[in-house]
Amino acid sequence: MLTQARDGVLVLGIDPGLADTGFGAVRRQNGRLSLVACGTLKTPASLADPQRLKLLAEQMRKLMAEFHPEAAAFEELFFSKNVRSAMAVGQARGVVLLVAVEGGAAVHEYSPAQVKLSVTGYGGATKAQMQKMVQSLLGTRELPRSDDAIDALAIAICHHHSGRLRSLISRAPSRVPV
């Protein structure tokens, strides 16, 4: 499915976490990327984990209902030395993945290196380099203060770039003339 390469398509980038889940809605219009919205879904540490996950699902459902994204892009899960925090992120990720699929979005996943390469041209880019390129690619004067929201925007940008690449590849001749 190549819908993500069309003009007007809204991609919702998600950087999941139990305490803070970053989101970034990015639309391609007339070949240019534009920031639609971004922010952070928060769950209070005073709640038990099941209640936090429920609250996260409710907040994500509101996002899906508000923006109706055709695609939701996530960074692939990485393994952490801190098992407890890795489990919490995994649970939060599962909740937002489920809500995205229930909301009708095509779900796509990218490695951290793929996101960095797509946004900056270098798979080992620093946080500062990523922020500068996200700002430049979206043509915004300011970025949100939340690193999670900026990461989500980068993931959405990566998906838009990947969709354009898939579209170009699909139109290329399958055989090279000899």
C-alpha positions as CSV (number, residue, x, y, z in Angstrom):
1,M,0.0,0.0,0.0
2,L,1.5,3.3,-1.1
3,T,-1.0,5.7,0.4
4,Q,1.6,7.3,2.5
5,A,3.3,8.9,-0.5
6,R,0.2,10.8,-1.7
7,D,-0.2,14.5,-1.1
8,G,-2.5,15.4,1.8
9,V,-1.8,12.2,3.7
10,L,-1.5,12.7,7.5
11,V,1.0,10.6,9.4
12,L,0.9,10.4,13.1
13,G,4.3,9.7,14.6
14,I,4.3,8.2,18.1
15,D,7.1,7.9,20.6
16,P,5.5,5.7,23.3
17,G,6.2,5.8,27.0
18,L,4.2,5.1,30.1
19,A,4.8,8.5,31.7
20,D,5.1,10.5,28.5
21,T,4.0,9.5,25.0
22,G,5.1,12.0,22.3
23,F,2.9,12.5,19.2
24,G,3.5,14.4,16.0
25,A,1.0,14.8,13.2
26,V,2.7,15.7,9.9
27,R,1.0,16.2,6.5
28,R,2.5,16.3,3.1
29,Q,0.9,19.0,1.0
30,N,2.1,20.1,-2.5
31,G,5.3,18.1,-1.9
32,R,6.1,19.9,1.4
33,L,5.9,18.6,4.9
34,S,3.9,20.6,7.4
35,L,3.4,20.3,11.2
36,V,-0.3,19.8,12.0
37,A,0.0,19.2,15.7
38,C,2.3,17.8,18.3
39,G,2.5,17.2,22.0
40,T,2.8,14.8,24.8
41,L,0.2,12.4,26.3
42,K,0.9,12.2,30.1
43,T,-0.1,9.8,32.7
44,P,0.4,10.6,36.4
45,A,2.9,8.4,38.4
46,S,0.3,8.4,41.3
47,L,-1.9,6.0,39.3
48,A,-1.2,2.2,39.2
49,D,0.1,1.0,35.9
50,P,-3.2,-0.5,34.7
51,Q,-4.9,2.8,35.2
52,R,-2.1,4.7,33.5
53,L,-2.4,2.3,30.5
54,K,-6.2,2.9,30.4
55,L,-5.7,6.7,30.5
56,L,-3.1,6.4,27.7
57,A,-5.6,4.4,25.6
58,E,-8.3,7.0,26.2
59,Q,-5.9,9.9,25.2
60,M,-4.8,8.0,22.1
61,R,-8.4,7.3,21.0
62,K,-9.0,11.1,21.3
63,L,-6.0,11.8,19.1
64,M,-7.1,9.2,16.5
65,A,-10.6,10.7,16.5
66,E,-9.4,14.2,16.1
67,F,-6.8,13.6,13.3
68,H,-7.9,10.4,11.5
69,P,-4.4,9.6,10.4
70,E,-4.0,7.3,7.4
71,A,-0.8,6.0,8.9
72,A,0.8,5.7,12.3
73,A,4.6,5.4,12.5
74,F,6.5,4.1,15.5
75,E,10.1,3.6,16.4
76,E,10.9,-0.1,16.8
77,L,11.3,-1.2,20.4
78,F,14.8,-1.4,21.6
79,F,16.1,-3.4,24.6
80,S,17.2,-1.5,27.7
81,K,19.3,-2.5,30.6
82,N,16.6,-1.4,32.9
83,V,14.1,-4.2,32.6
84,R,11.3,-2.4,34.6
85,S,11.4,0.6,32.4
86,A,11.6,-1.5,29.2
87,M,8.5,-3.4,30.3
88,A,6.6,-0.2,31.0
89,V,7.5,1.2,27.5
90,G,6.6,-2.1,25.9
91,Q,3.2,-2.1,27.6
92,A,2.5,1.5,26.6
93,R,3.7,0.8,23.1
94,G,1.3,-2.1,22.9
95,V,-1.6,0.0,24.0
96,V,-1.0,2.8,21.4
97,L,-0.3,0.3,18.6
98,L,-3.6,-1.3,19.3
99,V,-5.5,2.0,19.4
100,A,-3.9,3.1,16.2
101,V,-4.9,-0.1,14.4
102,E,-8.4,0.1,15.9
103,G,-8.6,3.7,14.6
104,G,-7.9,2.5,11.0
105,A,-4.4,3.7,10.6
106,A,-1.8,1.6,8.8
107,V,1.0,0.9,11.3
108,H,4.7,1.1,10.3
109,E,7.8,0.8,12.3
110,Y,11.3,2.1,11.9
111,S,14.6,1.5,13.7
112,P,16.2,4.5,15.5
113,A,19.0,4.5,12.8
114,Q,16.4,4.5,10.0
115,V,14.7,7.6,11.5
116,K,18.0,9.4,11.9
117,L,19.2,8.5,8.4
118,S,15.9,9.6,6.9
119,V,15.7,12.9,8.7
120,T,19.4,13.9,8.7
121,G,21.1,11.7,6.2
122,Y,23.3,10.2,8.9
123,G,22.2,7.2,11.0
124,G,24.3,8.3,14.0
125,A,22.9,11.8,14.2
126,T,22.9,13.6,17.6
127,K,19.8,14.8,19.3
128,A,20.7,18.4,18.4
129,Q,21.2,17.5,14.7
130,M,17.8,15.8,14.7
131,Q,16.1,18.7,16.3
132,K,17.6,21.2,13.8
133,M,16.6,19.0,10.8
134,V,13.0,18.4,12.1
135,Q,12.6,22.2,12.5
136,S,14.1,22.8,9.0
137,L,12.0,20.1,7.3
138,L,8.8,21.3,8.8
139,G,9.6,25.0,8.3
140,T,8.8,25.9,11.9
141,R,10.3,28.7,13.9
142,E,10.1,26.8,17.2
143,L,9.9,23.2,18.2
144,P,8.0,21.8,21.2
145,R,10.0,21.6,24.4
146,S,9.2,17.9,24.7
147,D,11.9,15.6,23.4
148,D,9.2,12.9,23.1
149,A,7.1,15.2,20.8
150,I,10.2,16.1,18.7
151,D,11.1,12.3,18.4
152,A,7.5,11.6,17.3
153,L,7.7,14.3,14.6
154,A,11.0,12.8,13.3
155,I,9.3,9.4,13.1
156,A,6.4,10.9,11.1
157,I,8.9,12.6,8.8
158,C,10.7,9.3,8.3
159,H,7.5,7.6,7.3
160,H,6.7,10.3,4.7
161,H,10.3,10.0,3.3
162,S,10.0,6.2,3.2
163,G,6.7,6.4,1.5
164,R,8.1,8.6,-1.3
165,L,11.0,6.2,-1.7
166,R,8.6,3.2,-1.9
167,S,6.6,5.1,-4.5
168,L,9.6,5.8,-6.6
169,I,10.8,2.2,-6.4
170,S,7.3,0.9,-7.4
171,R,7.4,3.1,-10.5
172,A,10.9,2.0,-11.6
173,P,11.1,-0.5,-14.3
174,S,11.4,-4.0,-12.9
175,R,14.1,-4.9,-15.5
176,V,17.0,-2.9,-16.8
177,P,17.0,-3.0,-20.6
178,V,20.1,-4.8,-22.0
